[in-house]
């Protein structure tokens, strides 16, 4: 999946989206659902993810997705096909402990990516489809999109988050 970020015309965005636009325009978890072969659905919490997705990993991915600046968020694209890796309850607890022990305030986005990478190394790895298959699945959703850009589930929250980020 090294070339995943270069072969896909998909834009990761903050928050949950009613449906993607022709630009892709979803959060990382919504894109991961499609990449894994499931029908598109909005993701408001990790509980909205199919059972084959690791809850601690998806929670971390959602946090990184929503806290990142637009350019940083696109660095999450290579992880889209790796989130469907749920394991035993023991492994999921180990993943949660790994994240909790390492995630701190004021860390750089690169440090957060390293935590995501380390968490993904614990336990079962996703049976990632070929990049061409992922691209075909995501492009299929884009082609069915009615609008050119995605529709944010909560546009006011996005505006407030952007305003607070500018203030602080």
FIMARLO-535280 format. One line per field, with one value per residue: residue in one letter; residue number from 0; x, y, z of N, C-alpha, C in turn. Coordinates in steps of 0.1 Angstrom, whole numbers, plus 5000, padded with zeros to 4 digits. Last residue first. Example, Ala and Ser with C-alpha at 12.3 -4.5 7.8 and 13.67 -1.06 7.14 Angstrom:
<atoms>
doba [S,A]
pafi [1,0]
n_xx [5128,5132]
n_yy [4978,4943]
n_zz [5071,5078]
ca_xx [5137,5123]
ca_yy [4989,4955]
ca_zz [5071,5078]
c_xx [5129,5132]
c_yy [5000,4967]
c_zz [5079,5078]
</atoms>
This chain:
<atoms>
doba [X,X,X,X,X,X,X,X,X,X,X,X,X,X,X,X,X,X,X,X,X,X,X,X,X,X,X,X,X,X,X,X,X,X,X,X,X,X,X,X,X,X,X,X,X,X,X,X,X,X,X,X,X,X,X,X,X,X,X,X,X,X,X,X,X,X,X,X,X,X,X,X,X,X,X,X,X,X,X,X,X,X,X,X,X,X,X,X,X,X,X,X,X,X,X,X,X,X,X,X,X,X,X,X,X,X,X,X,X,X,X,X,X,X,X,X,X,X,X,X,X,X,X,X,X,X,X,X,X,X,X,X,X,X,X,X,X,X,X,X,X,X,X,X,X,X,X,X,X,X,X,X,X,X,X,X,X,X,X,X,X,X,X,X,X,X,X,X]
pafi [167,166,165,164,163,162,161,160,159,158,157,156,155,154,153,152,151,150,149,148,147,146,145,144,143,142,141,140,139,138,137,136,135,134,133,132,131,130,129,128,127,126,125,124,123,122,121,120,119,118,117,116,115,114,113,112,111,110,109,108,107,106,105,104,103,102,101,100,99,98,97,96,95,94,93,92,91,90,89,88,87,86,85,84,83,82,81,80,79,78,77,76,75,74,73,72,71,70,69,68,67,66,65,64,63,62,61,60,59,58,57,56,55,54,53,52,51,50,49,48,47,46,45,44,43,42,41,40,39,38,37,36,35,34,33,32,31,30,29,28,27,26,25,24,23,22,21,20,19,18,17,16,15,14,13,12,11,10,9,8,7,6,5,4,3,2,1,0]
n_xx [4934,4921,4921,4906,4882,4875,4873,4852,4831,4830,4822,4797,4783,4781,4777,4781,4790,4790,4816,4812,4795,4768,4762,4783,4791,4818,4826,4822,4841,4865,4866,4869,4892,4911,4911,4921,4946,4959,4943,4932,4946,4937,4954,4969,4965,4990,5004,5007,4990,5004,5024,5008,4999,5023,5030,5010,5018,5042,5031,5018,5033,5017,5000,4992,4998,4999,5010,4992,4970,4980,4984,4958,4946,4961,4952,4925,4928,4939,4917,4896,4913,4907,4903,4911,4907,4926,4940,4932,4940,4966,4972,4958,4969,4978,4956,4959,4978,4961,4941,4952,4936,4915,4902,4922,4928,4903,4901,4923,4915,4892,4904,4919,4898,4883,4890,4865,4846,4821,4819,4812,4798,4815,4830,4806,4797,4800,4778,4787,4789,4792,4826,4852,4872,4867,4844,4857,4876,4860,4852,4876,4885,4857,4854,4859,4855,4847,4821,4812,4796,4771,4773,4802,4820,4853,4875,4884,4904,4898,4911,4922,4951,4977,4991,4985,4994,5020,5021,5008]
n_yy [5297,5307,5286,5267,5279,5278,5251,5244,5259,5246,5220,5226,5233,5209,5179,5163,5177,5164,5167,5181,5176,5152,5125,5097,5076,5081,5075,5048,5040,5048,5029,5005,5011,5013,4987,4974,4985,4977,4947,4947,4935,4922,4937,4917,4911,4926,4957,4975,4996,5009,5021,5038,5055,5066,5079,5099,5114,5124,5140,5159,5162,5168,5181,5153,5119,5084,5062,5048,5046,5028,5005,5000,4993,4970,4954,4952,4937,4914,4905,4901,4896,4921,4939,4953,4975,4994,4996,5013,5038,5046,5064,5087,5104,5126,5143,5157,5177,5195,5202,5193,5170,5162,5142,5122,5116,5105,5083,5068,5061,5046,5025,5013,5005,4988,4974,4959,4939,4951,4985,5014,5028,5030,5052,5076,5083,5078,5069,5044,5024,4988,4974,4971,4985,5010,5017,5020,5040,5062,5064,5068,5093,5111,5123,5131,5126,5144,5139,5133,5110,5118,5129,5125,5137,5153,5165,5144,5133,5128,5110,5096,5076,5070,5080,5066,5040,5030,5011,4988]
n_zz [5192,5169,5151,5165,5166,5139,5134,5152,5140,5116,5125,5136,5113,5098,5103,5080,5049,5018,4993,4960,4938,4942,4939,4934,4919,4917,4944,4945,4927,4939,4959,4943,4929,4950,4959,4937,4935,4958,4971,5006,5035,5061,5089,5114,5148,5170,5163,5144,5149,5168,5152,5137,5157,5165,5142,5141,5163,5153,5132,5147,5180,5211,5229,5249,5240,5238,5252,5267,5249,5230,5246,5255,5230,5224,5246,5240,5216,5226,5241,5222,5190,5164,5134,5111,5091,5085,5061,5042,5053,5055,5034,5044,5062,5049,5049,5072,5066,5051,5071,5104,5127,5143,5128,5124,5150,5158,5140,5148,5174,5167,5153,5173,5191,5172,5142,5123,5120,5125,5111,5130,5149,5171,5167,5153,5129,5096,5069,5045,5016,5019,5021,5013,5024,5014,5029,5054,5050,5046,5073,5086,5076,5062,5028,4999,4969,4951,4948,4982,5005,5029,5054,5074,5102,5104,5078,5050,5023,4990,4964,4940,4943,4942,4963,4986,4979,4976,4997,5000]
ca_xx [4944,4922,4927,4920,4889,4876,4883,4866,4836,4833,4835,4808,4785,4789,4776,4770,4793,4782,4808,4819,4809,4774,4754,4780,4777,4810,4827,4814,4827,4860,4864,4858,4880,4908,4907,4908,4937,4956,4953,4930,4944,4939,4942,4970,4962,4979,5000,5017,4986,4992,5028,5016,4989,5015,5039,5011,5006,5043,5040,5010,5032,5026,5010,4989,5000,4993,5019,5005,4969,4976,4995,4969,4941,4961,4967,4929,4922,4947,4930,4895,4906,4914,4899,4920,4898,4919,4946,4930,4926,4961,4978,4953,4962,4988,4958,4949,4982,4973,4938,4950,4946,4924,4895,4915,4938,4909,4891,4923,4927,4891,4895,4926,4909,4877,4895,4874,4859,4828,4816,4821,4792,4804,4836,4815,4797,4805,4784,4778,4792,4786,4812,4842,4871,4879,4843,4845,4880,4868,4842,4868,4893,4867,4849,4853,4858,4861,4829,4811,4808,4776,4761,4796,4812,4840,4871,4879,4899,4902,4901,4917,4937,4968,4994,4982,4980,5016,5030,5000]
ca_yy [5291,5315,5298,5264,5277,5291,5259,5238,5262,5260,5222,5221,5243,5220,5190,5160,5175,5171,5160,5180,5177,5165,5135,5109,5076,5081,5089,5057,5037,5055,5043,5007,5008,5025,4998,4971,4987,4991,4953,4944,4946,4916,4937,4928,4908,4917,4948,4964,4986,5002,5011,5027,5048,5058,5069,5089,5107,5116,5129,5150,5166,5160,5188,5166,5130,5096,5070,5050,5054,5042,5011,5004,5005,4982,4957,4959,4950,4922,4907,4912,4891,4909,4936,4944,4963,4995,4988,4999,5035,5038,5050,5079,5092,5116,5135,5147,5166,5188,5196,5203,5174,5172,5154,5128,5122,5116,5094,5073,5069,5058,5034,5019,5014,5000,4975,4970,4936,4944,4970,5006,5027,5019,5039,5071,5093,5073,5079,5048,5037,5000,4976,4964,4971,5003,5015,5011,5026,5057,5062,5056,5081,5109,5116,5139,5117,5146,5134,5140,5116,5111,5122,5131,5127,5150,5164,5157,5131,5138,5110,5110,5078,5065,5086,5080,5043,5040,5023,5000]
ca_zz [5201,5181,5147,5161,5179,5146,5127,5154,5154,5116,5117,5144,5123,5093,5113,5089,5063,5027,5003,4973,4936,4944,4933,4941,4923,4905,4938,4954,4924,4927,4963,4953,4922,4941,4968,4942,4924,4956,4962,4991,5027,5048,5079,5104,5134,5167,5174,5144,5138,5172,5163,5130,5148,5174,5146,5130,5163,5164,5129,5139,5166,5202,5222,5244,5249,5233,5243,5272,5262,5226,5238,5265,5238,5215,5244,5252,5215,5217,5248,5232,5202,5169,5148,5117,5093,5098,5072,5039,5050,5065,5034,5033,5067,5053,5037,5072,5074,5044,5058,5094,5117,5148,5131,5113,5142,5165,5140,5135,5172,5176,5146,5162,5195,5179,5156,5125,5116,5136,5110,5122,5136,5171,5163,5164,5139,5109,5078,5056,5023,5014,5026,5005,5029,5009,5015,5052,5053,5035,5062,5089,5073,5072,5040,5009,4980,4956,4937,4969,4998,5017,5050,5061,5095,5108,5092,5056,5037,5000,4975,4941,4947,4932,4950,4986,4980,4967,4997,5000]
c_xx [4956,4933,4930,4928,4904,4884,4885,4876,4850,4838,4839,4822,4797,4792,4785,4767,4781,4785,4800,4810,4817,4789,4760,4772,4773,4795,4818,4814,4818,4846,4859,4855,4868,4895,4903,4902,4922,4946,4949,4941,4942,4936,4946,4958,4963,4978,4988,5013,4995,4988,5016,5020,4997,5005,5031,5019,5005,5030,5041,5018,5023,5023,5021,5001,4995,4993,5012,5014,4983,4976,4992,4980,4952,4957,4968,4944,4925,4941,4938,4908,4905,4906,4904,4916,4907,4910,4938,4935,4924,4947,4973,4959,4957,4982,4969,4951,4972,4977,4949,4947,4942,4934,4903,4909,4932,4919,4896,4913,4927,4903,4893,4917,4916,4888,4890,4877,4869,4842,4825,4817,4801,4797,4825,4820,4805,4806,4789,4785,4782,4789,4806,4827,4859,4879,4855,4844,4869,4872,4848,4858,4885,4874,4860,4847,4851,4864,4844,4820,4804,4788,4764,4784,4805,4833,4856,4876,4895,4896,4907,4906,4933,4954,4984,4984,4977,5001,5025,5009]
c_yy [5286,5310,5307,5277,5274,5290,5272,5247,5257,5264,5236,5223,5239,5231,5201,5172,5173,5167,5169,5173,5176,5165,5149,5119,5089,5082,5091,5071,5045,5052,5051,5021,5010,5023,5010,4982,4984,4993,4968,4951,4942,4926,4930,4926,4920,4915,4939,4954,4974,4992,5003,5017,5036,5050,5060,5077,5096,5108,5119,5138,5156,5164,5180,5172,5143,5107,5084,5060,5057,5051,5026,5010,5010,4994,4970,4963,4958,4936,4916,4915,4903,4905,4923,4940,4952,4983,4988,4990,5020,5033,5041,5065,5083,5104,5124,5138,5154,5176,5188,5196,5186,5177,5165,5141,5129,5123,5106,5085,5076,5067,5047,5029,5021,5009,4988,4971,4947,4940,4963,4992,5018,5018,5028,5057,5089,5084,5073,5059,5039,5012,4988,4966,4964,4988,5007,5007,5016,5043,5057,5054,5069,5096,5116,5131,5123,5136,5136,5134,5124,5118,5113,5122,5133,5139,5161,5154,5144,5135,5120,5110,5093,5068,5081,5087,5057,5044,5034,5013]
c_zz [5193,5190,5160,5158,5176,5158,5134,5147,5156,5130,5117,5138,5133,5104,5108,5098,5072,5042,5012,4983,4949,4941,4932,4933,4930,4908,4926,4948,4933,4924,4951,4956,4931,4934,4960,4951,4928,4945,4960,4983,5012,5038,5067,5094,5125,5152,5169,5155,5138,5162,5167,5140,5142,5167,5157,5135,5153,5166,5141,5135,5159,5188,5215,5238,5241,5243,5238,5264,5267,5239,5235,5258,5248,5223,5235,5251,5228,5216,5239,5239,5212,5182,5152,5131,5098,5101,5085,5050,5049,5063,5044,5032,5056,5059,5039,5060,5073,5052,5052,5081,5109,5138,5137,5116,5130,5157,5147,5134,5158,5174,5154,5154,5184,5184,5161,5139,5118,5132,5121,5122,5126,5158,5163,5159,5152,5119,5091,5064,5034,5022,5019,5010,5021,5013,5009,5038,5051,5037,5049,5078,5075,5069,5050,5021,4992,4966,4941,4959,4986,5011,5038,5057,5084,5099,5094,5070,5043,5013,4985,4951,4947,4933,4940,4972,4979,4968,4988,5000]
</atoms>
